[in-house]
């Protein structure tokens, strides 16, 4: 059951993160929006099976805990690849390793989903997305300022 759910989740990840019509940062946002839409259809009551199993069952089964760890590592790799592409494109600050950012993103997102289930509301998800995209998954302020200065100089030379 867990593997079937993860296969379904990987399909959602691929749908968003492999969409070449979007920039890498837009793909990350699209992925979270796809999941948010799925959670909305479930009336904010059902979260992520992987997160639920991690919370409730992993302490009772070493085999299940190892499988969950493997799933999280594979999931992290998919997200980290997109984050790395966004960093290369200058859309996301490169101060942090893409794998570390992906780990943070997934762990925090799972926490927001847990809170969503308690509140029966999208507020935690929307708060998460807003804060993450304005801070963690944003351009560095120094880089943005440098790019603005370069653009201004280019306009002055014309």
C-alpha positions in Angstrom: 0.0 0.0 0.0 2.8 2.4 0.9 4.6 1.7 -2.3 1.5 2.2 -4.4 0.9 5.6 -2.6 4.5 6.6 -3.3 4.1 5.7 -6.9 1.1 7.9 -7.1 3.0 10.7 -5.3 5.9 10.4 -7.7 3.4 10.9 -10.6 2.3 14.2 -9.0 6.0 15.2 -8.4 6.8 14.4 -12.1 3.8 16.2 -13.4 5.0 19.4 -11.8 8.8 19.2 -11.5 9.3 18.0 -15.1 7.1 20.6 -16.7 9.6 22.4 -18.9 7.1 25.2 -19.7 7.7 26.5 -16.2 10.9 27.8 -14.6 12.3 25.5 -11.9 11.1 27.7 -9.1 7.6 27.8 -10.7 7.7 24.0 -10.9 8.3 23.8 -7.1 5.4 26.1 -6.5 3.2 24.1 -8.9 4.0 20.9 -7.1 2.9 22.3 -3.8 -0.3 23.7 -5.4 -1.1 20.3 -6.9 -0.8 18.7 -3.5 -2.9 21.5 -2.0 -5.6 20.9 -4.5 -5.6 17.1 -3.7 -5.8 17.9 0.0 -8.7 20.3 -0.7 -10.6 17.6 -2.5 -10.2 15.5 0.7 -11.7 18.5 2.7 -8.5 19.0 4.6 -9.0 15.8 6.6 -6.7 13.4 4.9 -3.0 14.2 4.7 0.0 12.4 3.4 0.1 8.6 3.9 3.9 8.7 4.1 3.8 11.3 6.8 1.1 9.5 8.6 3.0 6.2 8.6 6.2 8.0 9.7 4.4 9.5 12.6 2.3 6.5 13.8 3.9 3.3 12.6 7.6 3.7 12.1 8.4 3.3 15.8 6.9 -0.2 15.7 8.6 -1.7 12.7 12.2 -1.5 11.7 11.4 -2.8 8.2 8.7 -0.1 7.7 11.1 2.6 9.1 13.8 1.6 6.6 11.3 1.7 3.7 10.0 5.1 4.8 13.6 6.4 5.0 14.2 5.1 1.5 11.0 6.8 0.2 12.0 10.2 1.8 15.5 9.9 0.3 14.0 9.3 -3.2 11.5 12.1 -2.7 14.2 14.4 -1.5 16.3 13.6 -4.6 13.5 14.5 -7.0 12.9 17.9 -5.2 16.6 18.6 -4.8 17.1 18.2 -8.5 14.6 20.9 -9.2 16.0 23.2 -6.5 19.5 22.8 -8.0 18.1 23.8 -11.4 16.5 26.8 -9.8 19.8 27.7 -8.1 21.7 27.4 -11.4 19.1 29.6 -13.1 19.6 32.2 -10.3 16.0 31.9 -9.1 16.9 30.5 -5.7 19.8 31.5 -3.4 22.7 29.1 -3.6 24.0 29.5 0.0 22.5 26.2 1.0 22.9 22.8 -0.6 20.0 21.8 -2.8 19.6 18.4 -0.9 19.5 20.2 2.5 16.9 22.7 1.1 14.8 19.7 -0.2 15.1 18.0 3.2 13.9 21.1 5.0 11.1 21.7 2.4 9.7 18.2 2.7 10.0 18.0 6.5 8.3 21.5 6.9 5.7 20.7 4.4 4.8 17.5 6.2 4.4 19.5 9.4 2.1 22.0 7.6 0.0 19.0 6.5 -0.3 17.8 10.0 -1.4 21.2 11.2 -3.9 21.4 8.2 -5.5 18.2 9.4 -6.0 19.5 12.9 -7.4 22.9 11.7 -9.4 21.4 8.8 -8.2 24.4 6.9 -5.6 25.3 4.2 -4.2 28.1 6.4 -1.0 26.2 7.5 -0.3 25.2 3.9 -0.7 28.7 2.5 1.3 30.1 5.3 4.1 27.6 4.6 4.1 28.4 0.9 4.1 32.1 1.4 7.0 32.1 3.9 9.1 29.5 2.0 8.8 31.3 -1.3 9.5 34.7 0.2 12.5 33.5 2.2 14.1 30.1 1.7 13.3 29.6 -2.0 14.0 33.2 -3.0 16.9 34.9 -4.6 19.6 36.2 -2.3 19.1 39.9 -1.5 22.7 40.6 -2.4 22.4 38.8 -5.8 19.1 40.6 -6.5 20.6 44.0 -5.6 23.6 43.2 -7.8 21.4 42.2 -10.7 19.3 45.4 -10.3 22.5 47.6 -10.4 23.7 45.8 -13.5 20.4 46.4 -15.2 20.5 50.1 -14.3 24.0 50.4 -15.7 22.9 48.7 -18.9 20.1 51.2 -19.4 22.4 54.2 -18.6 24.8 53.0 -21.3 22.1 52.9 -24.0 
